[in-house]
Amino acid sequence: MSAAVYPNPYGHEPYRLPAGLLAVAVHGAFFALLYFGFSWQTEPPATMSVELWDSIPSAPAAPPKVEEPPVEAVEPPKPESQPEPEIAIPDKKAKPQEKKVEAKPVAPPVDEAALREQAERAERAAATGRVVDEYVAKIKGKIKGKVVMPPDVPDDARAEFLVTVLPGGSVLNPRLLKSSGHAAYDNAVERAILKAQPLPLPPDAALFNRFRELRLVFRPKE
């Protein structure tokens, strides 16, 4: 077995220590360090206390029952009589309601020239009507002057003819539109129309269309 040699500090010969003893000392110091370090880091375990009972405690007693007082019947309140509605009397001093005045449309300005033109046309139409009436009366007068009255013709007899007039006053065959009820009087008027040509016409040729077809009525007493 080898041994460690250590020098003698006092100058003597070095002494020798067995190697096995040194190894044991080193291991013992290592285990002591581990033990004391481990015990220093650990804490003691917590303790648990247990209480023992001789018997199970009884449940708490139920609270005493409280009796409710009897409920008295309450009569419903009677409906109160409502006062009669008052009639509102109109105030005589109240001002009358103002009437709304609606704006009337304003008439456009009068065209005086158009009014004058209308008046002139009306005057011309009236003048033309007077000329036509005048010449129709002349035509009927000329025809009646040619009628040869048959006997026994009542005064209320009435014959109506359509007379077609040609330029210059000539007449086509007259056509009887409504008989008088007496053939002798109807024939006498038809002959008188043919004898009266040429019929009188106005000198204005523009008025000839007013005489192209004439509806003429004849009576014994006119």
C-alpha positions in Angstrom: 0.0 0.0 0.0 1.3 3.4 -0.9 1.4 6.2 1.6 1.5 9.9 1.4 4.6 11.6 2.6 4.2 15.0 4.2 7.1 17.2 5.1 7.8 17.9 8.8 7.5 21.6 9.5 9.9 21.3 12.4 12.8 20.0 10.3 12.5 16.4 11.2 11.8 13.5 8.9 8.6 13.5 7.1 5.8 11.4 8.5 3.7 9.1 6.5 -0.1 8.8 6.7 -1.9 5.8 5.3 -3.8 6.5 2.1 -6.9 4.5 3.2 -7.3 6.7 6.3 -7.2 9.8 4.1 -9.9 8.5 1.8 -12.2 7.7 4.7 -11.8 11.2 6.1 -12.6 12.8 2.8 -15.7 10.7 2.2 -16.9 11.3 5.8 -16.6 15.1 5.3 -18.6 14.8 2.0 -21.4 12.9 3.6 -21.6 15.3 6.5 -21.9 18.2 4.1 -24.7 16.4 2.2 -26.6 15.6 5.4 -26.5 18.9 7.0 -27.3 20.7 3.8 -30.3 18.6 3.1 -31.7 18.9 6.6 -31.2 22.7 6.5 -33.3 23.1 3.3 -36.3 20.9 4.3 -39.1 22.2 6.5 -41.0 20.2 9.1 -44.4 18.8 7.9 -47.6 20.5 8.9 -49.6 18.9 11.7 -53.3 18.1 11.4 -55.6 18.3 14.5 -58.7 16.0 14.7 -61.5 16.6 17.2 -63.5 13.6 18.3 -67.2 13.8 19.4 -68.9 11.4 21.8 -72.2 11.7 19.9 -73.7 13.4 16.8 -75.1 16.9 17.6 -78.9 17.1 17.1 -80.4 19.3 14.3 -81.7 22.8 15.3 -85.3 23.0 16.3 -87.8 24.4 13.7 -89.0 28.0 14.3 -92.5 28.2 15.9 -95.5 28.7 13.4 -96.9 32.1 13.4 -100.7 32.2 12.9 -102.0 34.8 10.4 -104.9 37.1 11.5 -108.2 36.5 9.7 -108.8 38.7 6.7 -112.0 40.8 7.0 -114.1 41.3 3.9 -113.9 44.8 2.5 -116.8 46.2 0.7 -116.0 47.9 -2.7 -116.4 51.7 -2.6 -119.7 53.0 -4.0 -119.3 55.0 -7.3 -119.5 58.7 -6.7 -122.2 60.5 -8.7 -120.6 62.5 -11.5 -121.7 66.1 -11.9 -123.8 66.9 -14.9 -121.8 68.6 -17.7 -122.2 72.3 -17.9 -123.5 73.8 -21.1 -121.2 76.4 -22.4 -123.0 79.6 -23.1 -121.5 81.5 -26.0 -120.0 84.8 -25.2 -122.0 87.5 -26.9 -119.0 89.9 -26.7 -116.8 87.4 -28.6 -115.5 88.8 -31.8 -117.0 87.2 -35.0 -114.6 85.1 -37.0 -113.0 86.9 -39.8 -113.9 85.5 -43.2 -111.1 84.5 -45.4 -111.1 86.4 -48.7 -109.9 84.3 -51.5 -107.9 86.0 -54.2 -109.8 86.0 -57.5 -107.9 85.4 -60.7 -107.0 88.5 -62.5 -108.5 88.7 -66.0 -106.1 89.2 -68.8 -106.0 92.6 -70.5 -108.7 93.2 -73.1 -107.6 93.2 -76.7 -109.4 96.2 -78.1 -108.5 95.4 -81.7 -110.0 91.9 -81.4 -113.2 93.4 -79.8 -113.5 95.8 -82.7 -113.0 93.0 -85.2 -115.7 90.9 -83.6 -118.1 93.8 -83.6 -117.5 94.5 -87.2 -118.1 90.8 -88.1 -121.3 90.9 -86.1 -122.5 94.0 -88.0 -121.6 92.4 -91.4 -123.5 89.2 -90.5 -126.5 91.3 -89.4 -126.4 93.3 -92.6 -126.2 90.1 -94.7 -129.1 88.6 -92.8 -131.2 91.7 -93.5 -130.4 91.4 -97.2 -131.2 87.7 -97.4 -134.5 88.2 -95.6 -135.4 91.1 -97.9 -134.8 89.0 -101.1 -136.5 85.9 -99.7 -139.6 88.0 -99.1 -139.4 89.4 -102.7 -139.1 85.8 -104.1 -142.1 84.6 -102.1 -144.1 87.7 -103.1 -143.4 87.1 -106.8 -144.4 83.4 -106.6 -147.6 84.2 -104.7 -148.5 86.7 -107.4 -148.5 83.8 -109.9 -150.7 81.4 -107.8 -154.2 80.7 -109.2 -156.2 79.8 -106.1 -158.5 76.8 -106.5 -161.9 76.8 -104.9 -162.6 75.5 -101.4 -159.1 75.8 -100.0 -159.1 76.4 -96.2 -157.2 79.4 -94.9 -155.0 77.2 -92.6 -153.6 75.1 -95.5 -149.8 75.0 -95.6 -147.6 73.7 -98.4 -143.7 73.5 -98.1 -141.4 73.4 -101.1 -137.6 73.0 -101.7 -136.6 75.4 -104.5 -133.2 75.1 -106.1 -132.1 78.4 -107.7 -129.5 78.7 -110.5 -127.4 81.7 -111.2 -129.5 84.4 -112.9 -132.6 83.3 -111.0 -133.6 80.2 -112.9 -135.4 77.4 -111.0 -135.0 73.6 -111.3 -138.1 71.4 -110.8 -139.4 72.4 -107.3 -139.9 69.5 -104.8 -142.8 69.3 -102.4 -141.6 68.6 -98.9 -144.9 68.8 -97.0 -148.3 68.7 -98.6 -151.1 71.0 -97.5 -153.6 68.2 -97.7 -155.2 69.7 -100.8 -153.6 68.6 -104.1 -155.2 71.4 -106.0 -153.5 74.0 -103.9 -150.1 72.1 -104.0 -150.2 72.0 -107.8 -151.2 75.7 -108.0 -148.1 76.7 -105.9 -145.8 74.5 -108.0 -146.9 76.1 -111.2 -146.5 79.6 -109.7 -142.9 78.8 -108.8 -142.1 77.9 -112.4 -143.9 81.0 -113.7 -142.1 83.4 -111.4 -138.6 82.8 -112.8 -136.2 84.4 -113.0 -136.4 85.0 -109.3 -135.1 88.2 -107.8 -131.5 87.9 -106.4 -129.3 90.4 -104.6 -126.6 92.1 -106.7 -123.8 90.8 -104.5 -122.7 87.5 -106.0 -121.1 86.5 -102.7 -124.6 86.1 -101.3 -125.7 83.6 -104.0 -124.9 80.6 -101.8 -127.6 81.8 -99.4 -130.2 81.4 -102.2 -129.0 78.2 -103.9 -131.6 76.1 -102.0 -134.6 77.8 -100.4 -137.2 76.1 -98.1 -140.4 78.1 -98.9 -143.7 77.8 -97.0 -147.0 79.0 -98.7 -150.4 79.7 -97.1 -153.6 81.0 -98.8 -153.8 83.9 -96.3 -150.5 85.6 -95.8 
